[in-house]
């Protein structure tokens, strides 16, 4: 069987597409799990990135609830922890439980809550994006 350039190109595109799709599926969380976060905290999207003097993006965590697919991801480089899907959502839920954020929470208080919840007393920068149900998204960046 001879492979033409067209067949090889199609094969490569197919393989790469399936790899990308498979990778993104690992972050999926069930509708029930996503609904619990939304019902408990009124949060439909949450992400945090923390830099230290030693390392940028030492911690990154995100949760997004959408009608067609909800996702969660958690990475802590210093502890060498990389979680996806339900396990990542559990870590994020633990932090949210400690924080108990509301749409009225002041930005400086939210920064403090995030640092404490994710156990970072010595950080260089914290970036938070949070969307409460029925509210505009808040984007906060704080550098020391």
Order of alpha helices (4+ residues) and beta strands (2+ residues): alpha-beta-alpha-beta-beta-beta-beta-alpha-alpha-beta-beta
